Each structure stands twice: as structure tokens, then as C-alpha cells.
Amino acid sequence: METTNVINYTNASLKSYKCLAISTFLIIVFIFSPINSFLLSSLIGKIIILTLLSYTVFYNLRVTNNFTNKSKIKLTSGNWTIIKTNIILSYIFTIFLLALIVAIIRTCI
């Protein structure tokens, strides 16, 4: 396995987590603060949060799929490695992001 693939995957994962950190900050500001009582600012904030979280899900899935294809790793065969664990955890992270998106959408309804 080439180290450049691992380095690129690591840098891309870092970008995903930075997007999540920004989303978390915006969730605190727009959903858990008194700004939530103003309808327009709350709605705009939720749209921004949903857009950023959707981008994070898309980007994380794309990067993980590219890394899996380039490194030719089969998740169901061979020995279990740290790389396979990172790939599985990346997909679990995406599932949790989707759950967060659904929770934010439910606050809008």
C-alpha cells in the first residue's frame, strides 16, 4: 500500500472532522442559544448547518470509497488491519452524521 494514499486519506479525514467541528459550533449557536427564539435566524442557521453536514457526509463517503478502491482493500477477506478498522469507523461516522441531519430536520418540523 502506498503511503501517499494513507496520507491523502488522513488529510481528507481531518477536513471532515473540521467541518464537523464548525457544524457543532453552529448547532450550539443556532439551536441551543437564545437565537433559536428568532424564527428567521434559527431557520437560516439550520439551513447552513444542514448544508455543511450534508457536504461532510458526501465528502467523507467519497474519500473513503476512493481510498478503499485505490488501496484495493477487501473488507470481508484477509487479515484484519488498522486500515480496515479506519474504513469501517469512517462509515459508522457517516451513519452518525446522517442521524444528526435527521435530528436537525425534525427540529424544523
Residue, then its C-alpha position, 0 to 999 in steps of 0.5 A: m500500500e502506498t503511503t501517499n494514499v494513507i496520507n491523502y486519506t488522513n488529510a481528507s479525514l481531518k477536513s471532515y472532522k473540521c467541518l464537523a467541528i464548525s457544524t457543532f459550533l453552529i448547532i450550539v449557536f443556532i439551536f441551543s442559544p437564545i437565537n433559536s427564539f428568532l424564527l428567521s435566524s434559527l431557520i437560516g442557521k439550520i439551513i447552513i448547518l444542514t448544508l455543511l453536514s450534508y457536504t461532510v457526509f458526501y465528502n467523507l463517503r467519497v474519500t473513503n470509497n476512493f481510498t478503499n478502491k485505490s488501496k484495493i482493500k477487501l473488507t470481508s477477506g484477509n487479515w484484519t488491519i488498522i486500515k480496515t478498522n479506519i474504513i469501517l469507523s469512517y462509515i459508522f461516522t457517516i451513519f452518525l452524521l446522517a442521524l444528526i441531519v435527521a435530528i436537525i430536520r425534525t427540529c424544523i418540523 
